[in-house]
Amino acid sequence: MLEEVIVTATRRAVNLQDVPHSITAFTTADIERQAFKNMEDYVKALPSLALVNSLPGRNALVMRGIATGSQEFRTDSQVAVYLDEQPMTTNSQQVDVRLVDIERLEVLPGPQGTLFGSASQTGTLRIITNKPTFDGLSGQMDVSILTTKDGEESYDVTGHINVPVLDDKLAMRFVGFYAHEGGYVDNILGPTLEGSRDNAAVVEEDFNDYDSYGGRIAAQWRISNNWSTLVSLIGQESEADGSWETDPELGDFKITRFFEEYREDDWWQASLTATGDLGFASLTANVSYFDREIAYEFDNMTYEQFKDSFFGVYYGLALYNTEYTFGTIFNDQHQDRFSAEVRLTSQGDSRLRWLIGLFFEDVYDEWFYGAKNPDLMSTIGWATANAYAYYAKYTGGYDVQYPLPPTDIGFSNTFERTIKQIAVYGEINFNLTDAWTVTGGARWFEYDREELDNWQFPQGLPPFGSIGTGGTYTADGKDDDVLFKLSTQYRFDPDRMVYFTFSQGFRLGGSNSQRAASTGIVPLDFEPDELNNYELGLKSEWFNNTLLLNLALFYMEWDKIQLDNGGGINGQWWLRGTVNGRTAETSGAEINATWQATENLLLQLSVFVADPEFPDEFSLATGEVIPAGTPMPLSPESKYWAAIDYTVPNAFGLNGNLWFRIDASYQDAVFNTLESARTNDREGLIPSYSIGNAQIGVSLTNGWDISLIVRNIWDEDAVNSLDNGGNGEPQWFGDPRYQNLRTYQRPRSVGLNFRKRFE
């Protein structure tokens, strides 16, 4: 029979088959058997979830096809990512937790707003760690090495140990890992767009390396038979060096860069959870603090040389003329996130069950973003900036320093945002009969949002149109609303039930800069956008619980869509902001099937089909029209995953089992941006792909596991992301390079894994 999977998606520990909405869960055994390491690995096995991944750690998630783009850094995410009890969601840069000693992954497609809050508009991804236990000393050690076709070797070492310190009173768990992923993209020799320089100083083969390391310490204290506390500290540091992009003009896995690019992503989380048995209900109280630092610097040669030629020479704007010198785009980001949650959950087997909770969150984001040019102060642009500073100070009477302080920063944007949110939520389940249950839920939320923007061009000089404000604009907004959930389920017998669920999700609203809003083109404030989900489903087990078959049919309507015109309007880079559009909708189906065909043969299949589109014509702030029927970007109309797992007990006289596994996933073609979808630009079409993995392993009774894995069996050039937004820059120079840049998934790789368990 198939094993029962217990999930906590409803904030109760229940059988997955009893949850009246679509859900997929992977246990510790599933994660290890399928060799999941990171988000890119497990998203392939989740057809309702799509991923845009331009380099490790820079992840945008799309659930059920609801999206308008992957570079919307100032609007909130639509998919919530939880680590244990705390949301750690960041739009377009979702945290990629290394899957070491994980108890369970839970994926909840569809709005989860009543239980999981504002960022779970289209769904929620929950990463749940293994906790300390009192069962005895136990642990595990894993070592793996992998080689990539035409690339460098990769390896990782992970381990965990569970230590009971005081019998039935105190237990601790220690987890650690270090991983190195070797490069496979070559930085090859080439000239600038203008042609006077080359990149000989930074030419390198396989220059896109990724290193990450971290760990976890957790302590479980059983205060009494009714009360316990869990304290945990989790941290992860990573660095991605080089570029993951490929230039089609130069060939697969080749690019010409003039700077040794890097991206660092370091985070840690501290959490305290107390649980208590009050008799009539259980109490859970959690406080968590999350801290994240991101720093990156990327080559900016193409834009800067285009800017010099187009604005500085063609239009004769001397401030934009840095004489074909160039530098980098940089960003230093910081996020602090404090959350606290208390909930009461009824206990017992009565016909009425209930849950009530209180949630508070305080999030602070800070970015220092801009462009560096080491030769800036020797250019016409710098001389012109000083002339502007002189004019502003001595003619306009503005508080501007003259001469400008020395700097290599040609443009900067400091952005600060604070969001405080409080919510009260609850859910009631009532058994009308032994077979028929109804559920109602609601969440009231209120948020207060404050933002500050400051622009400097170059550093020390506010843009000329905002020099009177010092380039600083502030905004704040406050709003509240109520979301609802209604569900009913009917159980034909212990193995089969049907359900209907209506649920709502939302994203918080916000504010645009006062300078942009003063034009009347974008509003000062934009509203929350909301999503209604209607889901009809079947959950069933057949043939003595050897076949699991779950089906969900859904229709989702997205209203007041938040649309970001991050590129500005009519060449005015500062004239940007978020506006509320009209509606979008998608309908489709999800199928999940698992069949234990024999004692040793397991078959798995997941299917997702949908039709995500904008049904009505509407206009953007730029004046561009989105025609009726335009597909949503990054939204596959179909995605499939299948796996075969076969075990041979005691093969060849082994004191253990020999096993084989093969899995394959397919994703339909998608447009990379709303602009590409709007214009049906085939250059912006991310092609469909099929990826397969194969494994053979031996699991011995003495605790040793040895396995061989082949990832990307067919060596498919599967595209993770595609950038055609800068095509006009090389085209201005008549250069065929730097157009339709794409990031591929790792080429075919072969690896060995050694695992030792002990108890």
C-alpha positions in Angstrom: 0.0 0.0 0.0 1.0 3.6 -0.4 2.1 5.3 2.8 -0.1 7.9 4.4 1.3 11.5 4.1 0.6 13.8 7.0 0.6 17.6 6.1 0.0 20.8 8.1 -1.3 22.9 5.2 -4.5 23.6 7.2 -2.5 24.4 10.3 -3.5 21.0 11.6 -1.7 17.6 11.2 -4.0 15.8 8.8 -3.8 13.2 6.0 -3.1 14.9 2.7 -6.1 13.0 1.2 -8.4 14.8 3.7 -7.4 18.3 2.7 -10.2 19.9 0.5 -7.9 21.6 -2.0 -5.0 20.7 -4.3 -1.8 20.0 -2.5 1.5 18.2 -3.3 3.9 17.0 -0.6 7.4 15.5 -0.7 8.6 13.8 2.5 12.2 13.4 3.6 12.4 10.0 1.8 11.0 11.6 -1.4 13.5 14.4 -1.3 16.4 12.0 -0.8 15.2 9.4 -3.3 14.7 12.1 -6.0 18.0 13.8 -5.2 16.4 17.2 -4.7 19.0 19.8 -3.8 17.5 23.2 -4.7 14.4 25.0 -6.1 15.3 24.2 -9.7 15.3 20.4 -8.9 11.9 20.2 -7.2 10.0 22.7 -9.3 10.4 20.2 -12.3 8.3 17.7 -10.3 5.6 20.3 -9.5 3.5 20.9 -12.7 1.4 23.7 -11.1 4.6 25.7 -10.3 6.9 27.4 -12.8 10.3 28.9 -12.1 12.3 31.8 -13.8 15.9 31.5 -12.7 18.5 33.7 -14.3 21.2 32.6 -11.9 21.3 30.7 -8.6 19.3 32.5 -5.9 17.5 34.9 -8.2 14.2 33.0 -8.4 10.7 34.1 -9.5 7.9 31.6 -8.9 4.7 31.4 -10.9 1.7 29.4 -9.5 -1.1 28.2 -11.8 0.1 30.6 -14.5 -0.8 33.9 -12.8 2.0 36.5 -13.6 2.9 39.7 -15.4 6.7 39.3 -15.4 9.7 38.2 -13.4 11.5 41.5 -12.9 8.9 43.2 -10.7 11.1 44.0 -7.7 8.8 46.6 -6.1 5.5 44.8 -6.1 4.9 42.0 -3.6 5.3 38.3 -4.6 2.2 36.3 -5.5 3.7 33.0 -4.2 4.4 32.8 -0.5 7.5 30.9 0.6 7.6 29.8 4.2 10.5 28.3 6.2 8.7 26.5 9.1 6.4 29.1 10.7 7.8 32.3 9.0 7.1 33.8 5.6 10.4 34.7 3.9 9.0 35.8 0.6 10.8 38.2 -1.8 9.5 38.9 -5.2 11.8 37.9 -8.1 14.4 36.9 -5.6 12.8 34.0 -3.7 15.1 32.4 -1.1 16.5 29.1 -2.3 16.8 27.0 0.8 19.3 24.1 0.4 17.3 20.9 1.0 19.3 19.4 3.8 17.5 17.4 6.5 14.1 18.6 5.4 11.0 16.9 6.8 8.6 17.9 4.1 7.9 20.2 1.1 4.3 21.3 0.8 3.0 23.0 -2.3 -0.4 24.6 -2.1 -1.7 25.8 -5.5 -4.4 28.4 -5.4 -5.0 31.4 -3.0 -4.2 30.6 0.6 -4.9 34.2 1.9 -7.0 33.3 4.9 -4.4 31.1 6.6 -1.1 32.3 5.0 -1.6 36.0 4.3 -0.8 38.6 1.7 2.0 37.0 -0.3 0.0 33.8 -0.9 -2.2 35.3 -3.6 -1.7 32.4 -6.0 -0.3 29.7 -3.7 2.1 28.8 -1.0 5.4 26.8 -0.8 6.3 25.5 2.6 9.7 24.2 3.6 9.5 22.3 6.9 12.7 21.2 8.6 13.2 18.1 10.7 13.0 18.8 14.4 15.0 17.4 17.3 13.5 14.1 18.7 13.9 12.2 21.9 14.1 8.8 20.1 17.9 8.5 20.5 21.2 9.4 18.9 20.9 9.3 15.2 22.4 11.1 12.2 23.4 11.0 8.5 26.3 12.0 6.3 26.2 12.6 2.6 29.0 13.1 0.1 28.5 13.6 -3.6 30.6 14.5 -6.6 29.3 15.4 -10.1 30.8 16.1 -13.4 29.2 18.3 -16.1 29.6 17.9 -19.9 32.2 20.5 -21.1 32.2 22.0 -17.6 33.8 21.7 -14.2 33.2 19.3 -11.3 30.7 19.9 -8.5 30.6 18.4 -5.0 28.8 18.8 -1.8 29.0 17.5 1.8 26.1 17.5 4.2 25.4 16.0 7.5 23.1 16.1 10.5 23.0 14.6 14.0 20.2 14.3 16.5 21.3 14.3 20.2 19.0 13.6 23.1 20.6 15.7 25.9 18.1 14.9 28.8 15.8 11.9 28.6 12.4 13.0 27.3 13.3 16.6 28.3 15.8 18.2 25.9 17.0 17.2 22.5 19.2 19.0 20.0 19.7 18.7 16.2 22.8 20.0 14.3 22.9 20.3 10.5 25.6 21.5 8.2 26.5 21.6 4.5 28.9 22.9 2.0 28.3 22.7 -1.8 30.3 23.8 -4.9 28.7 23.8 -8.3 31.3 24.1 -11.1 30.9 26.3 -14.1 30.0 25.5 -17.7 29.7 29.0 -19.4 32.8 30.4 -21.1 33.7 34.1 -21.1 35.3 34.5 -24.6 37.3 37.2 -26.1 35.4 40.1 -27.9 35.3 43.8 -28.4 33.0 46.4 -27.0 30.0 47.7 -29.0 32.0 50.8 -29.9 35.0 48.6 -30.7 38.0 50.3 -29.1 38.5 47.8 -26.2 38.3 44.1 -25.5 37.8 41.9 -22.5 41.1 40.0 -22.6 41.8 40.6 -18.9 38.8 38.6 -17.8 38.5 35.8 -20.4 38.0 32.5 -18.7 36.5 29.0 -19.3 33.7 27.7 -17.1 33.6 30.9 -15.1 30.1 30.6 -13.6 30.8 29.0 -10.2 28.3 28.8 -7.3 29.3 28.1 -3.7 26.9 27.8 -0.7 27.3 26.7 2.8 25.2 26.9 6.0 23.6 25.0 8.8 21.0 24.7 11.5 20.9 24.4 15.3 17.7 23.5 16.9 16.7 22.6 20.5 13.5 21.0 21.6 12.6 21.4 25.3 9.7 19.4 26.8 8.8 21.6 29.7 6.0 19.3 30.9 3.6 16.8 29.4 1.5 19.7 28.0 4.1 22.3 27.1 7.2 22.4 24.9 9.4 24.9 23.1 11.5 24.8 20.0 14.4 27.2 19.4 16.2 27.2 16.0 18.9 29.2 14.2 19.2 28.6 10.5 21.7 30.3 8.2 22.9 30.1 4.6 25.6 32.0 2.6 26.1 31.8 -1.1 28.1 33.4 -3.9 27.6 33.1 -7.6 30.6 34.2 -9.7 30.4 34.8 -13.4 27.5 34.9 -15.7 25.0 32.2 -16.4 23.8 33.8 -19.6 24.5 32.5 -23.1 24.8 34.6 -26.2 23.2 32.8 -29.2 25.5 34.7 -31.6 28.5 33.2 -29.9 27.2 29.6 -29.4 25.9 27.6 -26.5 27.3 28.4 -23.1 29.4 31.4 -24.4 29.3 35.0 -23.5 31.5 38.1 -23.7 31.7 40.0 -20.4 34.0 42.8 -19.4 33.7 42.4 -15.6 34.0 39.4 -13.3 30.3 39.4 -12.2 29.2 38.2 -8.8 26.1 37.9 -6.6 26.3 37.2 -2.9 23.2 36.2 -0.9 23.5 35.6 2.8 20.6 35.1 5.2 19.8 33.8 8.7 16.6 33.1 10.6 16.1 32.8 14.4 12.8 31.3 15.6 11.1 30.4 18.9 8.0 28.3 18.9 6.0 27.4 22.0 3.2 24.8 21.9 0.8 23.9 24.7 -2.1 21.6 25.3 -5.0 23.5 26.9 -7.4 20.6 26.9 -10.1 22.1 24.8 -7.5 23.5 22.3 -3.8 23.5 21.4 -1.9 26.7 21.5 1.0 27.6 19.1 3.0 30.8 19.5 5.9 31.7 17.3 8.2 34.6 16.9 10.8 34.7 14.1 13.4 37.1 12.8 14.8 36.9 9.3 17.8 38.9 8.0 19.0 38.8 4.4 21.8 40.6 2.7 22.2 40.6 -1.1 25.0 42.3 -3.0 25.7 42.0 -6.7 27.6 43.7 -9.5 27.0 42.9 -13.2 28.6 44.1 -16.5 26.9 47.2 -17.9 29.0 47.8 -21.0 26.1 47.4 -23.6 23.8 49.9 -21.9 26.4 52.5 -21.2 27.9 52.5 -24.7 24.3 52.7 -26.1 23.6 55.6 -23.7 26.7 57.5 -24.9 26.0 57.0 -28.5 22.2 57.5 -28.5 21.7 60.2 -25.9 25.2 61.7 -25.6 26.0 61.9 -29.3 22.9 61.5 -31.3 20.8 63.7 -29.1 23.7 65.8 -27.9 22.9 65.5 -24.2 26.4 66.0 -22.7 25.3 64.8 -19.2 24.8 61.4 -20.7 28.1 61.3 -22.6 30.8 59.3 -20.8 32.8 58.9 -24.0 32.3 55.1 -24.4 33.8 54.3 -21.1 31.7 51.8 -19.0 31.3 50.0 -15.8 28.8 47.9 -13.9 25.3 47.8 -12.4 25.4 47.2 -8.6 23.0 46.6 -5.9 23.3 46.3 -2.1 20.1 45.0 -0.5 19.1 44.4 3.0 15.9 43.0 4.5 14.8 42.6 8.1 11.6 40.7 8.8 10.1 40.2 12.2 6.9 38.1 12.5 4.8 36.9 15.4 1.9 34.6 15.3 -0.4 33.0 17.9 -3.2 30.5 17.1 -5.6 28.3 19.0 -6.7 25.1 17.4 -9.6 23.0 18.8 -8.9 19.4 19.8 -11.1 16.4 19.9 -13.4 14.6 17.5 -16.5 16.8 17.8 -18.5 17.7 14.8 -17.4 21.3 15.2 -13.7 22.2 14.9 -12.2 25.6 14.8 -9.0 27.6 14.6 -8.3 31.3 15.4 -5.1 33.2 15.0 -3.4 36.6 15.3 -0.5 37.5 13.0 1.9 40.5 13.0 4.7 41.3 10.6 7.2 44.1 10.3 9.3 44.1 7.1 12.0 46.6 6.3 13.7 46.7 2.9 16.6 48.8 1.8 18.3 49.0 -1.6 21.2 51.0 -2.8 21.2 50.5 -6.6 23.1 52.1 -9.4 25.7 52.2 -12.0 29.5 52.5 -11.4 32.0 53.8 -14.0 35.7 53.9 -12.8 36.4 56.5 -15.6 33.4 58.7 -14.9 35.4 61.8 -13.6 37.5 62.0 -16.8 34.5 62.3 -19.1 32.3 65.1 -20.6 29.4 63.8 -18.5 31.2 64.6 -15.3 32.2 68.1 -16.4 28.6 68.8 -17.4 27.3 67.5 -14.0 29.6 69.9 -12.3 28.2 72.7 -14.5 24.7 71.8 -13.4 25.8 71.7 -9.8 27.3 75.2 -10.1 24.1 76.5 -11.8 21.9 74.9 -9.1 23.9 76.2 -6.2 24.7 79.8 -7.3 21.8 80.6 -9.6 19.0 78.5 -8.2 20.0 78.7 -4.6 19.7 74.9 -4.0 21.6 73.0 -1.4 24.0 71.3 -3.8 27.7 70.8 -3.2 30.0 72.3 -5.8 32.3 71.0 -7.0 30.7 67.6 -6.7 32.5 65.2 -4.4 34.6 62.6 -6.2 32.7 59.5 -7.1 32.6 56.6 -9.7 28.8 56.3 -9.3 27.1 57.7 -12.3 23.6 56.9 -11.1 22.1 55.7 -7.9 18.7 55.0 -6.3 18.3 54.5 -2.6 15.0 52.8 -1.8 13.6 52.2 1.7 10.3 50.5 2.5 8.7 49.6 5.7 5.5 47.4 5.8 3.7 46.7 9.1 0.8 44.3 8.9 -1.6 42.9 11.5 -4.2 40.2 10.8 -6.8 38.2 12.5 -7.9 35.0 10.9 -10.1 32.0 11.7 -11.6 28.8 10.2 -14.5 26.6 11.2 -15.2 23.0 10.1 -18.6 21.5 10.7 -19.7 17.9 10.0 -23.3 18.2 8.7 -23.3 14.4 8.5 -20.7 11.7 8.9 -19.9 12.1 5.2 -20.5 15.8 4.5 -18.3 18.6 5.9 -18.4 22.4 5.4 -15.6 24.9 6.1 -15.7 28.6 6.4 -12.7 30.9 6.9 -11.9 34.6 7.0 -9.0 36.9 7.4 -9.1 40.6 8.3 -5.8 42.5 7.7 -4.6 46.0 8.0 -1.2 47.2 6.7 0.7 50.5 6.9 3.3 51.1 4.2 6.0 53.8 4.1 8.5 54.3 1.3 11.4 56.6 0.5 13.1 57.0 -2.9 16.2 59.1 -3.5 17.9 59.5 -6.9 21.3 60.9 -7.7 22.7 61.4 -11.3 25.7 61.3 -10.8 26.1 60.7 -7.1 25.9 64.0 -5.2 23.6 65.6 -7.8 19.8 65.1 -7.8 18.3 64.7 -11.3 17.7 68.2 -12.6 13.9 68.0 -12.6 13.9 67.1 -8.9 16.8 69.1 -7.6 14.5 71.2 -5.4 13.6 68.1 -3.4 17.2 66.8 -3.2 16.0 63.9 -5.3 14.1 62.4 -2.4 10.4 61.4 -2.5 8.4 59.8 0.3 5.0 58.1 0.2 2.9 56.2 2.7 -0.4 54.4 2.6 -2.7 52.4 4.9 -5.5 50.0 4.0 -7.5 47.1 5.4 -9.8 44.5 4.0 -11.4 41.1 4.6 -10.8 37.8 2.7 -13.1 34.8 2.7 -12.9 31.1 2.1 -15.7 28.6 1.8 -15.4 24.9 1.2 -17.5 21.8 1.2 -16.5 18.2 0.9 -18.4 14.9 0.6 -16.8 11.6 1.4 -18.3 8.6 -0.4 -16.3 6.2 1.6 -13.0 6.2 3.6 -11.0 6.3 0.3 -12.9 8.7 -1.9 -14.2 12.2 -1.5 -15.1 15.2 -3.7 -14.9 18.9 -2.7 -15.6 22.4 -3.8 -13.5 25.3 -2.5 -13.8 29.1 -3.0 -10.8 31.0 -1.8 -9.3 34.5 -2.1 -5.8 35.9 -2.2 -4.4 39.4 -2.3 -1.3 41.5 -2.5 -0.8 44.7 -0.6 -1.1 48.0 -2.4 1.5 50.7 -2.2 2.6 54.1 -3.4 4.5 55.6 -6.4 7.0 58.5 -6.3 5.5 62.0 -5.9 7.5 63.2 -8.9 6.0 60.5 -11.2 2.5 61.0 -9.7 2.6 64.8 -10.3 2.5 64.1 -14.0 -0.9 62.5 -13.7 0.3 59.5 -15.7 0.7 57.2 -12.8 -1.3 57.4 -9.5 0.3 58.4 -6.2 -1.2 55.2 -4.7 -2.1 51.8 -6.2 -4.7 49.4 -4.7 -4.3 45.9 -3.5 -5.0 43.4 -6.3 -7.3 40.4 -5.5 -7.7 36.9 -6.8 -10.8 34.7 -6.6 -10.3 30.9 -7.0 -13.0 28.3 -7.6 -11.9 24.7 -7.4 -13.7 21.4 -7.8 -11.8 18.3 -6.9 -11.6 14.6 -6.4 -9.3 12.9 -3.9 -9.3 9.1 -4.1 -7.4 5.9 -3.4 -8.2 2.7 -5.2 -7.4 -1.0 -5.2 -6.6 -1.4 -1.6 -4.8 2.0 -1.4 -2.3 1.0 -4.1 -3.4 3.8 -6.5 -3.8 7.4 -5.5 -5.7 9.6 -8.0 -6.3 13.3 -7.3 -8.0 15.7 -9.7 -8.6 19.5 -9.4 -10.5 21.7 -11.9 -10.0 25.4 -11.2 -11.0 28.8 -12.4 -9.2 31.9 -11.2 -10.1 35.5 -11.7 -7.5 38.2 -11.0 -8.8 41.7 -10.5 -7.1 45.2 -10.2 -3.9 43.7 -11.5 -0.7 45.5 -10.3 1.3 46.5 -13.4 4.8 48.0 -13.1 6.3 50.1 -15.9 9.8 49.9 -14.5 11.4 51.3 -17.7 9.7 54.7 -17.5 7.8 56.5 -20.2 9.0 58.2 -23.4 12.7 57.9 -22.3 11.9 59.5 -18.9 13.4 56.8 -16.6 12.0 58.4 -13.5 8.4 58.4 -14.8 7.7 54.9 -13.6 5.4 53.3 -11.1 2.7 50.7 -10.5 -0.8 51.1 -11.7 -3.9 48.9 -11.3 -5.0 47.2 -14.5 -8.2 45.3 -15.2 -8.6 41.6 -15.0 -7.0 38.3 -16.0 -8.2 34.8 -15.7 -7.1 31.2 -16.0 -8.9 27.9 -16.0 -7.4 24.5 -16.0 -6.8 21.1 -14.4 -4.3 19.4 -12.2 -3.9 15.6 -12.0 -1.7 13.7 -9.6 -1.5 10.0 -9.7 0.7 7.5 -7.8 0.5 3.8 -8.4 2.2 1.1 -6.4 1.8 -1.3 -9.3 3.6 -4.1 -7.5 5.5 -4.4 -4.2 8.6 -3.2 -6.0 7.3 -1.0 -8.8 6.1 2.6 -8.2 4.7 4.9 -11.0 4.1 8.6 -10.6 2.4 11.1 -12.9 1.5 14.8 -12.5 -0.3 16.9 -15.2 -1.1 20.6 -15.4 -3.1 22.2 -18.2 -4.4 25.8 -18.2 -5.4 28.8 -20.3 -4.0 31.9 -18.6 -4.9 35.1 -20.5 -6.1 38.7 -20.3 -9.7 38.4 -21.5 -10.4 42.2 -22.0 -8.4 44.9 -23.8 -6.8 47.5 -21.6 -4.0 50.1 -21.7 -0.8 50.4 -19.7 0.5 53.7 -18.2 2.8 53.9 -21.2 -0.3 54.0 -23.5 0.5 50.6 -25.0 -2.6 48.4 -25.4 -2.9 44.8 -24.1 -5.2 43.1 -26.7 -8.0 40.9 -25.5 -6.8 37.3 -25.4 -3.1 38.1 -24.7 -1.5 35.2 -22.8 0.0 35.9 -19.5 3.8 35.8 -19.6 5.8 33.0 -17.8 2.6 30.9 -17.8 2.9 27.5 -19.4 -0.4 26.1 -20.8 0.8 22.6 -20.0 3.4 21.0 -17.8 4.0 17.3 -17.1 6.1 15.1 -14.8 6.4 11.4 -14.7 8.6 8.9 -12.8 9.2 5.1 -12.6 10.9 3.6 -9.5 11.8 -0.1 -9.3 13.4 -2.0 -6.5 15.1 -5.4 -6.6 15.3 -6.8 -3.1 18.5 -8.6 -2.2 19.8 -8.5 -5.8 23.0 -10.4 -6.4 23.0 -11.5 -2.8 23.3 -8.0 -1.5 22.3 -7.4 2.1 19.9 -4.7 0.9 18.1 -3.5 -2.2 19.1 -2.5 -5.7 16.9 0.2 -7.1 16.4 2.1 -10.4 14.6 5.4 -11.0 13.9 7.6 -14.0 11.9 10.7 -14.2 11.1 13.3 -16.9 9.4 16.7 -17.0 8.0 18.8 -19.8 7.1 22.5 -19.9 5.3 24.3 -22.7 6.7 27.4 -24.3 6.0 30.8 -22.5 6.6 34.5 -23.3 9.3 36.0 -21.1 7.6 39.4 -20.5 4.2 41.1 -20.8 5.7 43.2 -23.7 6.6 40.0 -25.6 3.2 38.5 -25.0 1.5 41.8 -26.0 3.3 42.0 -29.3 3.5 38.3 -30.0 7.3 38.8 -30.2 8.7 35.3 -31.0 12.2 36.5 -29.9 10.7 36.7 -26.4 9.4 33.2 -26.5 11.0 30.8 -24.0 10.9 27.4 -25.9 9.3 24.3 -24.5 11.7 21.7 -23.0 11.9 18.1 -21.8 14.3 17.2 -19.0 15.1 13.7 -17.8 17.0 12.2 -14.9 18.1 8.6 -14.2 19.4 6.9 -11.1 20.6 3.5 -10.0 21.4 2.8 -6.4 22.1 0.3 -3.6 20.5 0.7 -0.2 22.2 -1.7 2.4 20.8 -2.7 5.7 24.0 -1.4 7.5 23.0 2.1 6.7 25.0 2.7 3.6 23.4 4.0 0.4 25.3 4.5 -2.9 23.8 5.9 -6.0 24.7 7.0 -9.5 22.7 9.9 -11.0 22.5 11.3 -14.5 20.9 14.7 -14.7 19.6 16.1 -18.0 19.9 12.7 -19.7 19.2 14.0 -23.2 21.5 17.0 -22.7 18.6 19.3 -23.5 19.3 23.1 -23.9 16.4 23.9 -21.6 16.0 27.7 -21.1 15.4 28.9 -17.6 15.2 32.6 -18.5 15.4 34.8 -21.6 16.3 38.5 -21.9 15.4 40.4 -25.0 14.8 43.7 -23.3 18.2 45.1 -24.3 18.2 44.0 -27.9 18.0 47.6 -29.1 21.4 48.5 -27.6 23.6 46.3 -29.8 21.2 46.8 -32.8 22.0 50.5 -32.6 25.6 49.6 -33.4 24.7 46.9 -35.9 26.2 44.3 -33.6 24.5 40.8 -33.7 25.7 40.0 -30.2 24.0 40.6 -26.8 20.5 39.8 -28.2 18.0 37.3 -26.8 20.4 36.3 -24.0 19.2 33.1 -22.3 20.1 31.1 -19.2 20.2 27.3 -19.7 19.7 24.6 -17.2 22.9 22.7 -16.4 24.1 20.4 -19.3 24.2 16.6 -18.8 25.8 15.8 -15.5 26.8 12.5 -14.0 27.4 12.1 -10.3 27.9 9.7 -7.4 26.4 10.0 -3.9 27.5 8.2 -0.8 25.2 8.3 2.2 25.7 6.8 5.7 22.9 6.6 8.3 23.5 5.7 11.9 21.3 5.2 14.9 
